[in-house]
Amino acid sequence: MRRATVVLLIFLLIVGGIIGSSLVLRNQPQLEFTIAVHPLAAEWVRAAANDFNASEPLVNSTRRVRANIITIEDLDVWLDSPNWTRNDHPAGWIPASNASVSYTTATIPFEIVEPSLARTPLVWGGYMSRVQVLLRDGATLDWATVQQAAALESWAEIGGEADWRFIKLAFPLPNSDISGLAVLLSGAGSYYEREQLDRNALMDSAFLAWMRPIFDAVPNFQTLGGNVAQGFARGPSTAEIGILPEVQWLLQLNGILRNEAVGFYYPRYNFVLDFPLAMWADPTAPLSDDERAAVAAFGQYLRTTAQERVTAYGLRPAEREPQTGDALFDEALKYGIALAPDYGIAVQAPQRQVAETLIQQFR
């Protein structure tokens, strides 16, 4: 047999093998895996998953994979239990805070594979007619100023208009929203002027008494709803001043401005939600190699390609700040939102039992 013929046969065998392998690969069932995400990041992650899936990603060079997104609040995982079992659980979880992962490891095994995919700090906000009253004497809109006003209860007592009646504050309910716990920790940091808070500090009767008027100044947590900024956007008759994750303020800014101008202020003692990615890590019921590779690949996608779109959903990128041209942030600059704000002092989350006990004080 001539050499040319032999070479041609070998070439055809190689091509046939490649085509055959491709056909086998295309016919192999797609591996679907689930990522549970905190609601504040869900729209961004869902949009990123759509793009990720459209690229027909492969893991381990052989397996097609597809990410499915569900939403769950952090406290539903570590406080109330989401009914996840060894046989029924997401492959990955993106809570709002790294603290939530540490709170679950004793009962629900996850390990962090991406420490942060996005960020959003707490921000004070208020309708300017009210804020200007609080800032008349050169004060800043922070915990001390708001607490003093809440303790007096009536706007008339602090120089506001009598028909405003009682001061109406807004923030998430601590026993149902991790943002509400973050608010309590920010307040405690301001009260003690330190970032480390133990059980003695958080259960101290003087601190709890100081915080109580602020909590009581929220007219109705149910009326505010799960997205407190939406409730705030109903106008000063519902809420006048609040402390919320920055992302909520940004996404509801247009609705808020239909009522009147607003001002934003970053607290000195802040709690930044950092959205890590955690992977299921139960050694008695482990993920398959392909599942682990799929979660890691999606995490890599969120940390790289998807970072370009994170600001469009009101979140800050994991490792840089928003820039001029990021529309939601640009629109809010004139009201006090900053591209590179002073984040102040980062309050550290206490141990889980302490956090649970603190939450129970403000139900």
C-alpha positions as CSV (number, residue, x, y, z in Angstrom):
1,M,0.0,0.0,0.0
2,R,1.3,3.3,-0.9
3,R,2.5,5.7,1.8
4,A,0.0,8.4,0.7
5,T,-2.9,5.9,1.0
6,V,-1.7,4.9,4.5
7,V,-1.5,8.5,5.6
8,L,-4.9,9.2,4.2
9,L,-6.4,6.3,6.1
10,I,-4.8,7.4,9.3
11,F,-6.1,10.9,8.8
12,L,-9.6,9.6,8.1
13,L,-9.5,7.5,11.3
14,I,-8.5,10.5,13.4
15,V,-11.2,12.7,11.9
16,G,-13.7,10.0,12.4
17,G,-12.7,9.6,16.0
18,I,-13.0,13.3,16.6
19,I,-16.4,13.4,15.0
20,G,-17.5,10.3,16.9
21,S,-16.3,11.8,20.2
22,S,-18.2,15.0,19.4
23,L,-21.4,13.1,18.7
24,V,-21.1,11.1,22.0
25,L,-20.4,14.4,23.9
26,R,-23.4,16.1,22.3
27,N,-25.7,13.2,23.1
28,Q,-24.5,12.9,26.8
29,P,-27.1,14.1,29.2
30,Q,-26.5,17.7,30.4
31,L,-25.6,18.0,34.1
32,E,-27.9,20.5,35.8
33,F,-26.8,22.0,39.1
34,T,-28.5,24.4,41.5
35,I,-27.2,27.5,43.1
36,A,-29.2,29.1,45.9
37,V,-28.8,32.9,46.0
38,H,-29.8,35.7,48.4
39,P,-32.5,37.8,46.9
40,L,-30.3,41.0,46.8
41,A,-28.0,39.3,44.3
42,A,-30.5,37.0,42.6
43,E,-31.3,39.1,39.5
44,W,-27.6,39.6,38.7
45,V,-26.8,35.9,39.3
46,R,-29.8,34.8,37.2
47,A,-28.8,37.0,34.3
48,A,-25.2,35.7,34.5
49,A,-26.5,32.1,34.6
50,N,-28.4,32.7,31.4
51,D,-25.2,33.9,29.7
52,F,-23.2,31.1,31.2
53,N,-25.6,28.5,30.0
54,A,-25.9,30.0,26.6
55,S,-22.1,29.4,26.1
56,E,-22.7,25.6,26.5
57,P,-19.9,25.3,29.1
58,L,-18.0,22.0,29.5
59,V,-16.4,20.7,32.7
60,N,-13.6,18.2,32.8
61,S,-13.5,18.6,29.0
62,T,-16.3,16.1,28.6
63,R,-19.5,17.1,30.4
64,R,-22.0,19.8,29.4
65,V,-23.4,21.7,32.4
66,R,-26.3,24.1,33.2
67,A,-26.8,26.3,36.2
68,N,-30.2,26.7,37.7
69,I,-30.9,29.5,40.2
70,I,-33.2,29.6,43.2
71,T,-33.5,32.3,45.9
72,I,-33.3,32.0,49.6
73,E,-32.8,34.4,52.5
74,D,-29.7,33.7,54.7
75,L,-31.8,33.4,57.9
76,D,-34.0,30.8,56.3
77,V,-30.8,28.7,56.0
78,W,-29.1,29.1,59.4
79,L,-32.0,30.2,61.6
80,D,-35.2,28.4,60.4
81,S,-33.7,25.6,58.2
82,P,-34.5,25.3,54.5
83,N,-35.1,21.5,54.7
84,W,-32.0,20.8,52.8
85,T,-30.9,17.2,53.3
86,R,-28.0,15.0,52.1
87,N,-30.2,13.9,49.2
88,D,-31.9,17.2,48.5
89,H,-29.7,20.4,48.5
90,P,-28.2,22.9,46.2
91,A,-24.7,22.3,44.9
92,G,-23.7,25.9,45.6
93,W,-25.0,28.7,47.8
94,I,-24.4,32.5,47.5
95,P,-25.6,34.0,50.8
96,A,-25.4,37.7,51.5
97,S,-22.6,37.4,54.1
98,N,-19.6,35.1,54.8
99,A,-21.0,35.1,58.4
100,S,-23.9,33.0,57.2
101,V,-21.7,30.3,55.9
102,S,-19.8,30.1,59.2
103,Y,-23.2,29.9,61.0
104,T,-24.2,26.8,59.1
105,T,-21.2,24.6,59.0
106,A,-22.1,22.7,62.1
107,T,-25.4,21.5,60.6
108,I,-25.4,22.2,56.9
109,P,-21.9,21.6,55.4
110,F,-20.7,24.2,52.9
111,E,-17.2,25.4,52.1
112,I,-16.3,28.8,50.6
113,V,-14.8,28.6,47.2
114,E,-15.1,32.4,46.3
115,P,-14.8,34.7,49.3
116,S,-16.7,37.6,47.5
117,L,-18.5,37.9,44.2
118,A,-20.1,41.4,44.9
119,R,-20.6,43.9,47.7
120,T,-23.1,46.3,49.1
121,P,-22.7,48.4,52.2
122,L,-25.4,49.8,54.5
123,V,-26.4,53.3,53.8
124,W,-28.5,55.8,55.7
125,G,-31.1,57.6,53.6
126,G,-33.9,60.1,54.2
127,Y,-36.2,62.6,52.6
128,M,-34.4,65.9,52.7
129,S,-37.3,67.8,54.4
130,R,-36.7,65.5,57.4
131,V,-32.9,65.2,57.1
132,Q,-32.5,69.0,57.1
133,V,-34.3,69.2,60.5
134,L,-31.9,66.6,62.0
135,L,-28.8,68.3,60.6
136,R,-29.6,71.9,61.6
137,D,-26.9,72.1,64.3
138,G,-24.2,70.6,62.2
139,A,-24.9,67.0,63.1
140,T,-24.5,64.1,60.6
141,L,-27.1,61.6,59.7
142,D,-25.8,58.6,61.7
143,W,-26.8,56.4,64.6
144,A,-26.5,59.0,67.4
145,T,-28.5,61.6,65.6
146,V,-31.3,59.2,64.6
147,Q,-31.4,57.6,68.0
148,Q,-31.9,61.0,69.7
149,A,-34.7,61.9,67.3
150,A,-36.4,58.5,67.7
151,A,-36.3,58.8,71.5
152,L,-38.2,62.1,71.3
153,E,-40.7,60.4,68.9
154,S,-42.3,63.6,67.6
155,W,-41.0,65.8,64.8
156,A,-42.5,68.8,66.7
157,E,-40.1,68.0,69.6
158,I,-37.1,68.5,67.4
159,G,-38.2,71.4,65.3
160,G,-40.0,69.7,62.5
161,E,-43.6,70.4,61.3
162,A,-46.3,69.3,63.7
163,D,-48.3,67.6,61.0
164,W,-45.4,65.2,60.3
165,R,-46.3,63.7,63.7
166,F,-44.2,60.8,64.7
167,I,-40.7,60.0,63.3
168,K,-41.0,57.0,60.9
169,L,-37.9,54.9,60.4
170,A,-37.3,52.0,58.0
171,F,-35.0,49.1,58.0
172,P,-35.4,45.3,57.5
173,L,-36.9,43.1,60.2
174,P,-33.9,41.5,62.0
175,N,-35.5,38.1,62.5
176,S,-36.3,37.6,58.8
177,D,-33.6,39.4,56.9
178,I,-29.8,39.2,57.2
179,S,-29.8,43.0,56.4
180,G,-31.8,43.6,59.6
181,L,-29.1,41.8,61.6
182,A,-26.5,43.9,59.8
183,V,-28.4,47.0,60.9
184,L,-28.4,46.0,64.5
185,L,-24.6,45.3,64.4
186,S,-23.9,48.6,62.7
187,G,-25.9,50.3,65.5
188,A,-24.0,48.3,68.2
189,G,-20.7,49.3,66.7
190,S,-21.7,52.9,66.8
191,Y,-23.0,52.7,70.4
192,Y,-19.7,51.1,71.6
193,E,-17.4,52.7,69.1
194,R,-15.7,49.4,68.3
195,E,-16.0,46.7,65.7
196,Q,-15.7,43.6,67.9
197,L,-18.9,42.8,69.8
198,D,-19.4,39.9,72.2
199,R,-22.4,38.6,74.1
200,N,-21.9,40.9,77.0
201,A,-22.0,44.0,74.8
202,L,-24.9,42.9,72.6
203,M,-27.0,41.8,75.6
204,D,-26.2,44.7,77.8
205,S,-29.5,46.3,79.1
206,A,-28.2,49.9,78.4
207,F,-27.5,49.1,74.7
208,L,-30.8,47.3,74.3
209,A,-32.6,50.3,75.8
210,W,-30.7,52.6,73.5
211,M,-31.7,50.6,70.4
212,R,-35.3,50.1,71.4
213,P,-36.7,53.6,70.4
214,I,-35.1,53.1,66.9
215,F,-36.8,49.7,66.5
216,D,-40.1,51.1,67.8
217,A,-40.0,54.0,65.4
218,V,-40.6,51.6,62.5
219,P,-44.4,52.0,62.1
220,N,-45.1,48.6,60.5
221,F,-42.5,46.1,59.3
222,Q,-45.2,44.2,57.4
223,T,-46.2,47.4,55.5
224,L,-42.6,48.0,54.5
225,G,-42.4,44.5,53.1
226,G,-39.4,42.4,52.1
227,N,-37.9,45.1,50.0
228,V,-37.9,48.0,52.4
229,A,-36.8,50.5,49.8
230,Q,-40.1,49.8,47.9
231,G,-42.0,50.7,51.0
232,F,-39.9,53.8,51.5
233,A,-40.8,54.8,48.0
234,R,-44.4,55.1,48.9
235,G,-43.4,58.4,50.5
236,P,-42.9,60.1,53.9
237,S,-46.3,59.0,55.1
238,T,-44.8,55.4,55.2
239,A,-41.2,56.0,56.0
240,E,-39.0,59.1,56.3
241,I,-35.5,57.9,57.2
242,G,-33.9,54.5,56.9
243,I,-30.8,52.4,56.9
244,L,-30.7,49.8,54.1
245,P,-28.3,47.9,51.8
246,E,-27.1,50.4,49.2
247,V,-28.4,48.1,46.4
248,Q,-32.0,48.6,47.5
249,W,-31.7,52.4,47.6
250,L,-30.2,52.4,44.0
251,L,-32.8,50.1,42.5
252,Q,-35.7,52.2,44.0
253,L,-34.2,55.6,43.6
254,N,-36.5,56.8,40.8
255,G,-39.6,55.8,42.8
256,I,-38.3,57.6,45.9
257,L,-37.5,60.8,44.0
258,R,-41.1,61.0,42.8
259,N,-41.9,62.1,46.3
260,E,-39.1,64.5,47.0
261,A,-35.3,64.8,47.1
262,V,-33.4,62.3,49.2
263,G,-30.0,62.3,50.9
264,F,-27.6,59.3,51.5
265,Y,-25.0,58.9,54.2
266,Y,-22.6,56.1,54.9
267,P,-22.4,55.0,58.6
268,R,-19.1,55.2,60.4
269,Y,-19.6,51.6,61.7
270,N,-20.7,49.6,58.7
271,F,-21.5,46.0,57.8
272,V,-20.8,45.2,54.2
273,L,-22.6,42.3,52.6
274,D,-20.1,40.4,50.5
275,F,-21.9,37.6,48.7
276,P,-19.4,34.6,48.8
277,L,-19.9,31.4,46.9
278,A,-20.0,28.2,49.0
279,M,-20.0,24.6,47.7
280,W,-21.8,21.6,49.3
281,A,-19.1,19.8,51.4
282,D,-20.6,16.8,53.2
283,P,-18.0,14.0,53.0
284,T,-20.8,11.4,53.6
285,A,-22.8,12.6,50.6
286,P,-20.3,14.5,48.4
287,L,-20.8,16.2,45.1
288,S,-19.5,14.3,42.1
289,D,-16.3,15.6,40.5
290,D,-18.4,17.0,37.6
291,E,-20.7,18.8,40.1
292,R,-17.7,20.3,41.9
293,A,-16.2,21.4,38.7
294,A,-19.5,22.9,37.5
295,V,-19.9,25.0,40.7
296,A,-16.2,26.1,40.5
297,A,-16.7,27.1,36.8
298,F,-19.8,29.1,37.5
299,G,-18.0,30.8,40.4
300,Q,-15.1,31.7,38.1
301,Y,-17.6,33.1,35.6
302,L,-19.2,35.3,38.2
303,R,-15.9,36.5,39.5
304,T,-14.6,37.5,36.0
305,T,-16.9,37.9,33.0
306,A,-20.1,38.7,35.0
307,Q,-18.3,41.4,37.0
308,E,-18.8,43.7,34.0
309,R,-22.6,43.8,34.6
310,V,-22.8,43.7,38.4
311,T,-23.2,47.5,38.7
312,A,-26.3,47.4,36.4
313,Y,-28.0,45.5,39.3
314,G,-27.0,48.0,42.0
315,L,-24.1,45.9,43.4
316,R,-20.5,46.8,43.7
317,P,-17.9,44.6,42.0
318,A,-16.0,42.3,44.3
319,E,-12.5,43.8,43.9
320,R,-13.0,47.3,42.5
321,E,-15.3,50.3,42.7
322,P,-18.0,51.4,40.3
323,Q,-16.9,53.9,37.7
324,T,-18.3,56.9,35.9
325,G,-20.7,55.5,33.4
326,D,-22.3,52.9,35.7
327,A,-25.8,54.3,35.4
328,L,-27.4,53.4,38.7
329,F,-24.4,54.9,40.6
330,D,-24.1,57.9,38.4
331,E,-27.7,58.9,39.0
332,A,-27.3,58.7,42.7
333,L,-24.1,60.7,43.1
334,K,-25.8,64.0,43.5
335,Y,-27.8,62.6,46.5
336,G,-24.7,61.3,48.4
337,I,-23.9,57.9,47.0
338,A,-20.2,57.7,46.3
339,L,-18.2,55.7,43.7
340,A,-15.5,55.1,46.3
341,P,-17.1,55.8,49.7
342,D,-15.5,55.9,53.1
343,Y,-16.7,52.5,54.3
344,G,-15.8,53.4,57.9
345,I,-15.0,50.7,60.3
346,A,-16.2,47.2,59.5
347,V,-18.2,45.6,62.3
348,Q,-17.5,41.9,62.8
349,A,-20.3,39.4,63.1
350,P,-20.5,37.7,66.5
351,Q,-20.8,34.0,67.1
352,R,-24.0,32.4,65.9
353,Q,-25.6,31.9,69.3
354,V,-25.0,35.6,70.1
355,A,-26.5,36.7,66.8
356,E,-29.6,34.5,67.4
357,T,-30.1,35.9,70.9
358,L,-29.7,39.5,69.6
359,I,-32.3,38.8,66.9
360,Q,-34.8,37.5,69.4
361,Q,-34.7,40.9,71.2
362,F,-36.1,42.6,68.2
363,R,-38.9,40.5,66.7
